[in-house]
Structure formats: structure tokens, C-alpha cells
């Protein structure tokens, strides 16, 4: 359940930057691209690291 909430919050942040990008902000466009390209990969890496730490215990 917590993983689902984390994924939804990341998608929500990307959607927020998308709305700002549609209003014409150049910095928001760059942040939207960063969130949509990098956030899923970073999320997988973080979840994998946490999972490996708990498996060793």
C-alpha cells in the first residue's frame, strides 16, 4: 500500500509540473521532463536498495 502511495505521489508531482509547463513556464517544462524520465528509474533503484537492505536483516 505504501509503494502504491509513493508511485501515485510521484505521478502527481509530474502532473503538477505538466500543468505548469502548459501555462508557459520554461523551468516547469524542464522539471516535467526530468520527472517523467528520471523519476521512475530513481524510484526503482530506491525501492530495490531498501528491499535488499531488509532482506539482509
C-alpha positions as CSV (number, residue, x, y, z in Angstrom):
1,X,0.0,0.0,0.0
2,X,2.8,2.4,0.8
3,X,4.5,1.6,-2.5
4,X,1.3,2.4,-4.3
5,X,1.0,5.7,-2.5
6,X,4.7,6.6,-3.3
7,X,4.0,5.9,-7.0
8,X,0.9,8.0,-7.0
9,X,2.7,10.9,-5.4
10,X,5.5,10.8,-7.9
11,X,2.9,10.8,-10.8
12,X,1.1,13.6,-9.1
13,X,4.2,15.7,-8.9
14,X,4.9,15.1,-12.6
15,X,1.3,16.0,-13.4
16,X,1.7,19.2,-11.4
17,X,4.8,20.2,-13.4
18,X,3.0,19.3,-16.6
19,X,0.2,21.7,-15.8
20,X,2.7,24.4,-15.0
21,X,4.5,23.7,-18.3
22,X,1.3,24.1,-20.2
23,X,1.0,27.6,-18.7
24,X,4.3,28.5,-20.3
25,X,7.0,28.2,-17.6
26,X,10.3,27.1,-19.1
27,X,11.7,25.8,-15.8
28,X,8.5,23.8,-15.3
29,X,8.9,22.2,-18.7
30,X,12.4,21.0,-17.8
31,X,11.2,19.8,-14.4
32,X,8.4,17.9,-16.1
33,X,10.8,16.2,-18.5
34,X,13.1,15.3,-15.6
35,X,10.2,13.8,-13.5
36,X,8.8,11.8,-16.4
37,X,12.2,10.4,-17.5
38,X,14.2,10.1,-14.3
39,X,11.7,9.6,-11.5
40,X,10.6,6.0,-12.5
41,X,14.2,4.9,-12.7
42,X,15.1,6.5,-9.4
43,X,12.1,5.0,-7.8
44,X,13.0,1.5,-8.9
45,X,16.6,2.0,-7.6
46,X,15.4,3.3,-4.3
47,X,12.9,0.5,-3.8
48,X,15.5,-2.1,-4.8
49,X,18.0,-0.7,-2.3
50,X,15.5,-0.7,0.5
51,X,14.4,-4.2,-0.3
52,X,17.9,-5.5,-0.4
53,X,18.7,-3.9,3.0
54,X,15.7,-5.6,4.6
55,X,16.5,-8.9,3.0
56,X,19.9,-9.0,4.7
57,X,18.4,-8.5,8.1
